[in-house]
Amino acid sequence: DEESSQGSIAAEVVERLQHELTYVVGPGTTTARIMNRLSLEYTLVGVDLIRNRALVANDASERDLLSFVDAGPTKIIVTPIGGQGYLFGRGNQQISARVLQTVGRDNILVVATPEKLSALRGRPMLIDTGDSDVDAALCGYYKVVTGYRAESIYRATC
């Protein structure tokens, strides 16, 4: 079920966390499970920052994100939002085109339960940052963590 899948995703992601990196954790119940596994406070509909498995900021703004992203290596952990499957541009506007451009596509970790991907019914995940160049750079295929030691390949489009 969805809750069990979220737990196994959280276990996988927590094992992957690297010291000395800042992680931008996007909104959603799947990403909340990652924060729960780390015993950290989280903002269900906002964006949080962690570093060395410790909370750096709750409910971070774009400005907060930019200050951390500019300061050193950063990765983004995000899940498609809602039934429409938006990766960026709906529900997580704090992770702006400027933030994404600085972090880079290779530093985005997408997490989603098999149930969430199945609910998309083959439709691609969506990207709409408001910057067509950034959107174009982010479109394509992503490895999506779907469980412990489990990944799927899924397409994102602009």
C-alpha atoms as one frame of an Amber mdcrd trajectory, in Angstrom:
protein
   0.000   0.000   0.000   0.909   3.671  -0.255   2.103   4.008   3.349   4.346
   0.964   3.116   5.780   2.204  -0.186   6.516   5.615   1.346   8.338   3.933
   4.225  10.552   1.920   1.912  11.308   5.025  -0.185  12.283   6.875   2.998
  14.636   4.053   4.024  16.325   4.139   0.624  16.715   7.913   0.510  18.054
   8.163   4.064  20.720   5.579   3.194  21.725   7.706   0.180  22.127  10.976
   2.090  25.663  12.304   1.910  27.359  14.414   4.562  28.353  17.956   3.678
  25.535  18.272   1.126  22.461  20.399   1.627  19.172  18.782   0.618  16.114
  20.718  -0.434  13.148  18.533   0.522  10.003  19.385  -1.408   6.414  19.138
  -0.189   4.304  16.015  -0.005   3.533  12.986   2.105   6.268  10.880   0.508
   8.971  13.435   1.289   7.438  13.889   4.768   8.181  10.224   5.425  11.856
  10.915   4.708  11.819  13.703   7.286   9.977  11.422   9.754  12.612   8.729
   9.322  15.253  11.325  10.222  13.113  12.432  13.212  13.017  15.970  11.836
  10.224  18.525  11.781   8.826  19.104   8.314   6.468  21.344   6.426   3.951
  19.166   4.577   3.109  21.818   1.978   6.392  23.740   2.102  10.055  23.183
   1.425  12.584  22.207   4.097  16.379  22.113   4.149  18.570  19.462   5.759
  22.325  19.039   6.032  24.214  16.223   7.777  20.846  14.669   8.663  19.897
  17.765  10.651  17.226  20.367   9.986  18.612  23.636   8.622  15.340  25.431
   7.778  11.604  24.764   7.769   9.238  26.259   5.235  12.078  27.842   3.277
  11.446  30.612   0.768  13.093  30.951  -2.631  15.465  33.460  -1.067  16.429
  30.960   1.668  17.007  28.259  -0.925  19.183  30.503  -3.065  21.397  31.408
  -0.116  22.072  27.730   0.646  22.365  26.687  -2.998  24.911  29.433  -3.630
  26.894  28.383  -0.531  27.699  24.836  -1.599  26.693  21.483  -3.079  22.953
  20.917  -2.987  20.511  18.241  -4.079  16.756  18.462  -4.415  14.409  15.672
  -3.291  10.997  16.055  -4.876   7.862  14.049  -5.535   5.225  14.738  -8.207
   2.532  16.945  -6.681  -1.090  15.916  -6.663  -2.961  13.963  -9.282  -1.544
  16.098 -12.087   2.047  15.021 -11.488   3.872  18.352 -11.407   7.532  18.005
 -10.439   8.137  21.757 -10.480   5.921  24.781 -10.883   2.844  23.788  -8.900
   2.892  23.466  -5.129   6.642  24.035  -4.834   7.252  27.435  -6.413  10.001
  28.109  -3.846  12.117  25.692  -5.895  12.286  28.317  -8.608  13.914  28.319
 -12.023  16.917  30.140 -10.480  17.273  27.470  -7.782  16.934  24.674 -10.325
  19.398  26.251 -12.720  21.986  26.540  -9.953  21.456  23.022  -8.579  21.307
  21.351 -11.999  19.313  18.428 -13.332  21.842  15.827 -12.160  21.216  16.832
  -8.542  17.473  16.198  -8.564  16.233  13.045  -6.838  12.649  12.159  -7.717
  10.707   9.919  -5.333   7.235   8.486  -5.911   5.306   5.447  -4.836   4.355
   2.932  -7.515   0.746   3.866  -6.738   1.405   7.536  -7.505   3.124   6.722
 -10.796   0.308   4.343 -11.712  -2.247   7.092 -10.999  -0.614   9.174 -13.749
  -1.865   6.508 -16.212   1.188   6.862 -18.442   1.012  10.659 -18.594   4.418
  12.287 -18.081   5.345  14.250 -14.988   5.120  17.985 -15.673   7.559  20.871
 -15.357   6.452  24.503 -15.513   8.935  26.819 -13.776   7.980  29.882 -15.808
  11.381  29.832 -17.557  11.235  27.958 -20.861  15.019  27.455 -21.011  15.123
  25.900 -17.555  12.043  23.811 -18.356  13.685  22.494 -21.530  16.849  21.597
 -19.613  14.813  19.669 -17.021  12.572  17.727 -19.389  13.421  14.131 -20.169
  13.706  10.868 -18.305  14.346  10.554 -14.574  15.194   7.650 -12.334  12.432
   7.639  -9.744  13.008   5.988  -6.376   9.910   3.829  -5.864  11.032   1.751
  -2.883  13.990   0.274  -1.076  16.541  -0.581  -3.761  13.813  -0.008  -6.353
  13.699   2.534  -9.156  11.651   3.188 -12.256  12.390   5.365 -15.253   9.727
   7.975 -15.896   9.437  10.869 -18.324   8.926  14.539 -17.465   7.737  17.044
 -20.034   7.251  20.810 -20.228
